[in-house]
Structures are given as C-alpha cells and as structure tokens.
Amino acid sequence: MRKRWSGVLLAGALCTFLLAGCGGAADTAGSTADSGQTAAEGEGSAAKDDLVFVNYRDIRDLNPHLYAGEMYAQEMLFETLVNITEDGYEGCLAETWDISEDGKTYTFHIRPGVKFSDGEVCDAYAIKANFDAILENKDRHTWLEMMNLLVGVDAPDENTFVIELSEPYYPLLTELGVTRPFAMISPKAMKDGSTKDGVNEFIGTGPYVLDEVVTDEYAVFKANENYWGGEPAIKTITVKVIPDNQTRILALEKGEIDLIFGKNMIDADAINQYKDKEGFTVELSDPTSTRQIVLNTANGLLAEKEVRQAIQHATNKQAISDGIFYGLEQPADTLFAKTVPYCDIDLEPYAYDVAQAEKLLADAGWTKGSDGILEKNGQKMNLELLYNSDSVTEKSIAEYLQSEYGQIGIQLSIHGEEEQSYRDRMKAGDFDMVFNICWGMPYDPQSSLAAMRAPVYGDYAAQQGLEDKAEIDQAITDILVSTDEAERQELYTFVLTRLHEDAVYIPLTYECNKAIYRSDLKGFHFMQTQYEVPFEDLSF
C-alpha cells in the first residue's frame, strides 16, 4: 500500500468558478471511446470489475527511467524497492533493509518469488540491471541529490542489493520510493541493457499490464493475474483521452467515465456542481504544493529587501483565493504548508497591509512621480512578471496583481511565454518576478531546497543577490547529510526562516488535489504524490 493522504469531503457553498481550470497548466482535451453504465444504471446490478478513467492527454512514453510518460500509468505497471506511507516506509520489491551505522550503506533484502509480467524473475540481479541502466544516464537524474552522493551499487547474490553513498543521506528512501526513475522494468524489455534511448516494451511487476493503446484516444490496462500483491478487484481500466474540461464533466454525468482525478482536471464549478449531487462523491486532498511568485534578488530594483517586503505586504492572497479559486485553494502564508515535514515552524506571515507596503517603499527612498509611478535616483519602479502562457490561471493572477501593485506606484508589466521558453528564462535568471510551484509531496521540502543550490529552476538565480546565499546553501547541504533529527529540524528552521525574512518568495495559495467519482466506487484515497491514483485499492 502506498502513501495515503487524508482527503476531506467538500462541504459548504462554493461560488461559480470563472476560469477554465484551477491548476498551473491549461486543461485541454477530447475523446471518443464508448463507455459503460451510468451511476443510476449500476445501482442494484452485479458489481462492476471494469473502470473508466479519464486524462487530458495520452499516456505517452511509459519508460520508467525517463520523464515523458503519465505518472499514474507508470505506477500501474512498475514498482520500486520501497513504498512511502503516511506512517513511514514499507517494503515493496525489497521486503526489508538495513542501514549501516554511518548511514552510507543501504542493504536491501529482495522479496522472493516476484516476477515481471513477461515471466522474468525480479531478483537482485534484475534490480542491479535497472540501476545500471539508470546510472548510464546519470546526468538526466542529478535533480535527485542521491545521484551526487552515489558511490556504487552491487548485487552480491540474488536476494541482496546494496547501495553505497559517499555521505549519509536521509531522503534516500524517499527518492527510491517515488514514481521514477528508480522503478523496475524487465531486463528483457531493455534495449541491449539500456533504457536511455527507449525500451522495447513496458513490462513491470505492478498490479496491471498495458493491453491496448490507441494514441490520443484511449489506453486499456488489464489486471496482472500473477501480481505478487494479489490480483486487484478492478480487472480492466480504460483510460480515455478527453482534453476539454466540460466534455469530461458531461461524460461523467452520462456515466461514460467513473472517475475524474487531478488538480488540473477539475475546476471549482464542477466541484460546486457535484458536491451535493446524489450518486457522486467529491474529495479534496491536504495541500500538495505551493503556488508562488519568485522575486529575483539579483535584479537592481529587487535587490533591496525593503522593496521585496513591500511587495509581499501589497499582495492580497485572500482576494486571490476567493476571486480566482473561490476558496478551493487556501491563502499561503509560507513557502511550504505546515503539514509538510519540518515546516511547522513559527514564521510571522506578511499580512496584506498596503499602508505598511507604502511605508517600506518610502523608507527605502522611493517617491511617486507626477505619473503616479515610484521613482528613486531617476529610476522608475518598473517590473516584469513572467508567466506560463499555457496557464489561464497564472495570467488571471498576473492581471489582478498588475492592477493592485499599480495603486501603490509599482508599474508591473506582465508577459506570458510558452512553457519551454518560460522555463529556460527561469533557469537563466532572465526575469524580475516569475510564477513557480514548489515540487510538492513527497519531494518537499528536501528536493525543493536541494535544487536551490544549482541552476535547476529559477531559485538559484533568484537568490544570487542574497548576502547570506552561501550560508543558506551550506545549511541545505548539511540538512541532506544530517543523521540527527533534532539537528536536521534546527537546520530546516534556519533555512526557511532566512528565505522567509529575505522575502524571496511570495507564497500565494496552497494547491490541493481533487477527485469526483461515482459513489459506488469504494477505496479511493490520495496517495504519495499528486499524480498517483490508487487503482489497486478500488472496487465497486
């Protein structure tokens, strides 16, 4: 059983949602496979053992060692050494493991009798073959700090797999337990022992096998009859491709699909429509990640901490929550929600206070010119906010902030670029202000912070103007190799406090995951990441 996130049934009135989607990506899509019964038709009939799911795009390349495929589909086919649960870690392909006293050697005792769906044995030798294939493409995976500390792997016998590190690394089991890249594919499916240039088939040890695919229309998964964890109750899962949000909702209403899942798959209007509708259930997860704006401290105007703090106070997060998300995403006070490990610390939020914002700017020497724009030493307060042009939500927030900041004399130009260009500019530090989203559970806070030390996303460039950047980076490094829980918490508190007081990030709202499904579908829960669906636990 993988990690369960506590979900809450949505209660209370929600206003009609004005936007096409809640998440950072635009909802796209449309499909055409016929389906099954409506919820009403299913009442009183024999229990269904087939389920129709929906996604806004095709499953794509499910190679578990790369990043193009849909994660929910990879989780159906492939498994990892360990699973992440709300109570810690539990064995998956490894039954148990030992950690050396110095924290540098992990010895995994492999579960006997597990086979890939093509009949190949999944023993320590097969697992080492997978790690060898992953390490052949090591540079692709250096976003995982484990890759920078890995000395080597070994399979001394068929039942034992060993990982050697140069330093102790407490998030190792988390990185081994997430969807990719440390998931196991049958060595027979590799191309001459390699996976970096593709695989021959998508063959894993998981509860399902891929049976049929019609690109951009649907994919069919069948229960793995020889699954070591027991054959799941749902025998067939058909995943329809429906890019359009309203078309998905109509398909649910007509009984053509059984489950809609995902933070970008369901808007607040649909939540409002179905929260009290007989025959359907709505669920929301705890916060999954933080929607934020990153301020580039290396920018001349934003180099002053007082200016960054003023912008914090000028940002009405409650208005964004209510006006853009209609309360579905709660206002965010800090970079990570208090439910994230190590992040329940005492930080004073930047309250929405226009008067305080104006005072900070005035104290820093900024005065309004005849045109109402702040200026100092002949320089105007002109800033650009970069957003992903694929995101209707980011554009709406940007337009709102443009108006709000303008009232205190900050001239904000907003600029949207397609996703790759937007990400390239972030990485290069070519921005004043930019939208971003933290990595989310279970990668937070460790992976989000680790990535701040190198130009992975925009964080590294944005922090270059901080006087204490080197000190923050060293503390993050110390966190990752710490073996003392109290020391680790102290270091996390230091880093999060410094970033908060330095006002580098404007946390806007906490994203949550969403699901609407037929009420006769049982066993639904949220899992270890926002992309996984608990298909193996579902039944009608």
LINSULCOR-V434743 format. One record per pair of residues at least 6 apart in sequence whose ideal C-beta (glycine too) atoms are under 6 Angstrom apart, sorted by the first residue. I is the first residue (numbers start at 1). GAP is how many residues later the second one is. Records with the same first field share a line. If there is no record, write none. Layout:
I=GAP  GAP
This chain:
2=81  525  526
3=81  82  83  524  525
4=82  521
5=280  281  521
6=280
7=276  278  519
8=276
10=261  265  272  274
14=254  257  258  312
15=311
16=253
17=250  251  252  309
19=373
20=7  225  372
21=6  243  246
22=245  306
23=240  241
24=367  413
25=239
26=364  365  366
27=29  218  237
28=28  215
29=27  213  214  215
30=212  213  214  217
31=209  210  211
33=185  207
35=17  221
37=218
38=217
39=216  240  479
42=478
47=493
48=492
49=186
50=186
51=183  186  207
52=186  205  206
53=184  186  206
54=186  188  194  203  206
55=184
56=187
58=157  158  183
59=11  14  160
60=8  9
61=7  8
62=7  11  12  140
63=132  136
64=10  14  116  119  121
65=69  116  130
71=108  460
72=459  460  461
74=105
75=104  457
76=130  132  145  459
77=125  127  129
78=105  126  128
79=13  14  126  127
80=12  96  97  102  103
81=12  13  27  95
82=7  10  91  94  95
83=7  9  94
84=93  358  444
89=84
93=18
94=14  16
95=14  16
96=13
97=9  11
98=9
99=7
103=65  380
104=61  64
105=59
106=57
107=55
108=53
110=13  14  49  51
114=8  91  114
115=6
116=6  70  87  89
117=86  92  107
118=68  70  85
120=66  68
122=83
123=35
124=31  34  36  37
125=30  33
126=61
127=34
128=25  27
129=58
130=54
131=22
133=61  62
134=47
136=58  60
137=59
138=9
141=6  40
143=313
144=31
145=305  335
146=26  29
149=16  17  18  20
151=13  15
152=12
153=10
154=8
155=6
167=314
168=313  315
169=311
171=275
174=268
176=6
185=19
186=17
189=10  11  12  14
190=9
202=8
207=17  20  25  329
208=13  16
209=13  15
210=11
211=9  11
212=8
213=6
216=25
217=24
218=20  22
219=20
220=18
221=16
222=14
223=8  9  12
225=6
232=304
233=306
234=304
237=298
242=6
245=22
248=12
249=21
251=6
252=8
258=260  263
259=258
260=6  256
261=254  272
263=248  250  251
266=248
268=58  60
271=11
274=6  8  242
275=7
279=240
280=239
281=236  238
282=234
283=232
284=228  230
285=227  228  241
286=53
287=50  223  225
288=152  223  224  225  242
289=148  149  151  222
290=42  148  217  220
291=146  217  218  220
292=144  213  215
293=140  142  213
294=140  142  164  168  211
295=7  13  138  209
296=6  135  136  166
297=6  168  169
298=166  167
299=133
302=6
303=162
304=60
306=54  58
308=195
309=51  194
310=47  50  51
312=38  191  194
313=37  40  43  44
314=43  91  94
315=191
316=36
317=14  191
318=13
320=77  188
321=8  10  188
324=72  73
329=180  182
330=180
332=175  176  177  178
333=16
334=13  173
335=170  172
336=7  108  109
337=173
338=6
340=104  105
342=103  147  150
343=102
345=148
347=153
357=51
358=50
365=11
366=8  10
368=6  41
369=6
372=37
373=7  36  38
374=7  35
381=29
382=29
383=29  49  50
384=29  31  48
385=13  27  29  48
386=29  45  48
387=7  8  11  29  48
388=6  31  34
389=27  28  29
390=29
394=41
398=16
402=10  12
405=7
425=6
426=8  31  32
427=28
429=32
434=24
438=6  10
439=8  9
440=90
442=86
449=27
452=7
453=20  23
454=6
463=6
466=36
468=30
472=23  26
475=16  19  20
476=19
478=13
479=9  12
482=6
513=13  17
520=20
521=19
522=17
523=14  15  16
525=9
527=7
